[in-house]
Amino acid sequence: MDKLYFIFETSQSLSDTGIGSITEQKVSESNDVYRNRINWCAKKSVSENCRYQIISESQFPPDFDNYAWDYTNNDGIGLQNSFTQSWDEFLTENTSLWVGH
């Protein structure tokens, strides 16, 4: 599985784009758990009400610096200041695969 990244708006009113990822890909995790982990990190990291999209390394456009990202089909909305859900709570809510650590 490719490493995943979250591409996000840095402000609701600007078209600036940021890139985030998690430092360690848990290779023993299923794809669903890994995708949930990156989604949980994005919710906690992206500014309030800014959209983000999860992409794989192979999905990066060739000229990312000059690419205007389209968030029409975003994967979520940032909740940086108000998101307090723990990883276990988030995973339990978002997947039926989690049985424990």
C-alpha positions as protocol buffer text, in pm:
chain_id: "A"
residue {
  index: 1
  type: MET
  ca { x: 0 y: 0 z: 0 }
}
residue {
  index: 2
  type: ASP
  ca { x: 123 y: 348 z: -86 }
}
residue {
  index: 3
  type: LYS
  ca { x: 193 y: 594 z: 192 }
}
residue {
  index: 4
  type: LEU
  ca { x: -109 y: 820 z: 246 }
}
residue {
  index: 5
  type: TYR
  ca { x: -115 y: 1199 z: 281 }
}
residue {
  index: 6
  type: PHE
  ca { x: -383 y: 1452 z: 357 }
}
residue {
  index: 7
  type: ILE
  ca { x: -400 y: 1760 z: 137 }
}
residue {
  index: 8
  type: PHE
  ca { x: -581 y: 2048 z: 305 }
}
residue {
  index: 9
  type: GLU
  ca { x: -688 y: 2409 z: 283 }
}
residue {
  index: 10
  type: THR
  ca { x: -487 y: 2631 z: 514 }
}
residue {
  index: 11
  type: SER
  ca { x: -771 y: 2882 z: 541 }
}
residue {
  index: 12
  type: GLN
  ca { x: -1139 y: 2884 z: 448 }
}
residue {
  index: 13
  type: SER
  ca { x: -1097 y: 3197 z: 240 }
}
residue {
  index: 14
  type: LEU
  ca { x: -760 y: 3129 z: 73 }
}
residue {
  index: 15
  type: SER
  ca { x: -662 y: 2874 z: -187 }
}
residue {
  index: 16
  type: ASP
  ca { x: -337 y: 2788 z: -5 }
}
residue {
  index: 17
  type: THR
  ca { x: -277 y: 2415 z: 25 }
}
residue {
  index: 18
  type: GLY
  ca { x: -93 y: 2218 z: 293 }
}
residue {
  index: 19
  type: ILE
  ca { x: 30 y: 1859 z: 304 }
}
residue {
  index: 20
  type: GLY
  ca { x: 28 y: 1633 z: 608 }
}
residue {
  index: 21
  type: SER
  ca { x: 102 y: 1269 z: 685 }
}
residue {
  index: 22
  type: ILE
  ca { x: 180 y: 1044 z: 973 }
}
residue {
  index: 23
  type: THR
  ca { x: 546 y: 971 z: 1035 }
}
residue {
  index: 24
  type: GLU
  ca { x: 516 y: 596 z: 1061 }
}
residue {
  index: 25
  type: GLN
  ca { x: 308 y: 373 z: 841 }
}
residue {
  index: 26
  type: LYS
  ca { x: 192 y: 79 z: 1046 }
}
residue {
  index: 27
  type: VAL
  ca { x: 267 y: -196 z: 795 }
}
residue {
  index: 28
  type: SER
  ca { x: 94 y: -457 z: 1010 }
}
residue {
  index: 29
  type: GLU
  ca { x: -236 y: -267 z: 1006 }
}
residue {
  index: 30
  type: SER
  ca { x: -505 y: -341 z: 755 }
}
residue {
  index: 31
  type: ASN
  ca { x: -566 y: -81 z: 484 }
}
residue {
  index: 32
  type: ASP
  ca { x: -890 y: 27 z: 657 }
}
residue {
  index: 33
  type: VAL
  ca { x: -718 y: 88 z: 990 }
}
residue {
  index: 34
  type: TYR
  ca { x: -433 y: 279 z: 824 }
}
residue {
  index: 35
  type: ARG
  ca { x: -682 y: 495 z: 629 }
}
residue {
  index: 36
  type: ASN
  ca { x: -874 y: 562 z: 952 }
}
residue {
  index: 37
  type: ARG
  ca { x: -549 y: 659 z: 1126 }
}
residue {
  index: 38
  type: ILE
  ca { x: -465 y: 918 z: 859 }
}
residue {
  index: 39
  type: ASN
  ca { x: -825 y: 1047 z: 871 }
}
residue {
  index: 40
  type: TRP
  ca { x: -808 y: 1083 z: 1252 }
}
residue {
  index: 41
  type: CYS
  ca { x: -476 y: 1270 z: 1224 }
}
residue {
  index: 42
  type: ALA
  ca { x: -619 y: 1501 z: 958 }
}
residue {
  index: 43
  type: LYS
  ca { x: -925 y: 1590 z: 1169 }
}
residue {
  index: 44
  type: LYS
  ca { x: -696 y: 1676 z: 1462 }
}
residue {
  index: 45
  type: SER
  ca { x: -442 y: 1869 z: 1251 }
}
residue {
  index: 46
  type: VAL
  ca { x: -640 y: 2068 z: 993 }
}
residue {
  index: 47
  type: SER
  ca { x: -780 y: 2406 z: 1096 }
}
residue {
  index: 48
  type: GLU
  ca { x: -1147 y: 2437 z: 1189 }
}
residue {
  index: 49
  type: ASN
  ca { x: -1386 y: 2409 z: 892 }
}
residue {
  index: 50
  type: CYS
  ca { x: -1110 y: 2365 z: 635 }
}
residue {
  index: 51
  type: ARG
  ca { x: -1152 y: 2074 z: 394 }
}
residue {
  index: 52
  type: TYR
  ca { x: -904 y: 1793 z: 344 }
}
residue {
  index: 53
  type: GLN
  ca { x: -862 y: 1504 z: 105 }
}
residue {
  index: 54
  type: ILE
  ca { x: -666 y: 1184 z: 156 }
}
residue {
  index: 55
  type: ILE
  ca { x: -447 y: 1076 z: -135 }
}
residue {
  index: 56
  type: SER
  ca { x: -178 y: 817 z: -193 }
}
residue {
  index: 57
  type: GLU
  ca { x: 173 y: 901 z: -300 }
}
residue {
  index: 58
  type: SER
  ca { x: 99 y: 781 z: -653 }
}
residue {
  index: 59
  type: GLN
  ca { x: -195 y: 1026 z: -681 }
}
residue {
  index: 60
  type: PHE
  ca { x: 17 y: 1341 z: -645 }
}
residue {
  index: 61
  type: PRO
  ca { x: -8 y: 1562 z: -953 }
}
residue {
  index: 62
  type: PRO
  ca { x: 320 y: 1599 z: -1147 }
}
residue {
  index: 63
  type: ASP
  ca { x: 350 y: 1973 z: -1073 }
}
residue {
  index: 64
  type: PHE
  ca { x: 205 y: 1995 z: -722 }
}
residue {
  index: 65
  type: ASP
  ca { x: 338 y: 2347 z: -655 }
}
residue {
  index: 66
  type: ASN
  ca { x: 128 y: 2490 z: -937 }
}
residue {
  index: 67
  type: TYR
  ca { x: -174 y: 2263 z: -895 }
}
residue {
  index: 68
  type: ALA
  ca { x: -511 y: 2410 z: -787 }
}
residue {
  index: 69
  type: TRP
  ca { x: -659 y: 2144 z: -561 }
}
residue {
  index: 70
  type: ASP
  ca { x: -1032 y: 2070 z: -595 }
}
residue {
  index: 71
  type: TYR
  ca { x: -1197 y: 1985 z: -262 }
}
residue {
  index: 72
  type: THR
  ca { x: -1539 y: 1904 z: -413 }
}
residue {
  index: 73
  type: ASN
  ca { x: -1505 y: 1539 z: -306 }
}
residue {
  index: 74
  type: ASN
  ca { x: -1325 y: 1604 z: 23 }
}
residue {
  index: 75
  type: ASP
  ca { x: -1275 y: 1330 z: 281 }
}
residue {
  index: 76
  type: GLY
  ca { x: -1349 y: 1550 z: 578 }
}
residue {
  index: 77
  type: ILE
  ca { x: -1350 y: 1885 z: 754 }
}
residue {
  index: 78
  type: GLY
  ca { x: -1079 y: 1987 z: 999 }
}
residue {
  index: 79
  type: LEU
  ca { x: -1172 y: 2017 z: 1366 }
}
residue {
  index: 80
  type: GLN
  ca { x: -832 y: 2112 z: 1508 }
}
residue {
  index: 81
  type: ASN
  ca { x: -954 y: 2309 z: 1811 }
}
residue {
  index: 82
  type: SER
  ca { x: -1265 y: 2109 z: 1897 }
}
residue {
  index: 83
  type: PHE
  ca { x: -1179 y: 1748 z: 1807 }
}
residue {
  index: 84
  type: THR
  ca { x: -1118 y: 1554 z: 2128 }
}
residue {
  index: 85
  type: GLN
  ca { x: -1209 y: 1200 z: 2028 }
}
residue {
  index: 86
  type: SER
  ca { x: -943 y: 944 z: 2121 }
}
residue {
  index: 87
  type: TRP
  ca { x: -798 y: 707 z: 1862 }
}
residue {
  index: 88
  type: ASP
  ca { x: -985 y: 411 z: 2014 }
}
residue {
  index: 89
  type: GLU
  ca { x: -1317 y: 600 z: 2012 }
}
residue {
  index: 90
  type: PHE
  ca { x: -1266 y: 715 z: 1654 }
}
residue {
  index: 91
  type: LEU
  ca { x: -1170 y: 368 z: 1532 }
}
residue {
  index: 92
  type: THR
  ca { x: -1462 y: 202 z: 1709 }
}
residue {
  index: 93
  type: GLU
  ca { x: -1700 y: 451 z: 1549 }
}
residue {
  index: 94
  type: ASN
  ca { x: -1550 y: 425 z: 1200 }
}
residue {
  index: 95
  type: THR
  ca { x: -1470 y: 57 z: 1148 }
}
residue {
  index: 96
  type: SER
  ca { x: -1589 y: -281 z: 1262 }
}
residue {
  index: 97
  type: LEU
  ca { x: -1241 y: -433 z: 1213 }
}
residue {
  index: 98
  type: TRP
  ca { x: -1097 y: -312 z: 1542 }
}
residue {
  index: 99
  type: VAL
  ca { x: -1090 y: -577 z: 1810 }
}
residue {
  index: 100
  type: GLY
  ca { x: -808 y: -435 z: 2023 }
}
residue {
  index: 101
  type: HIS
  ca { x: -455 y: -303 z: 1998 }
}
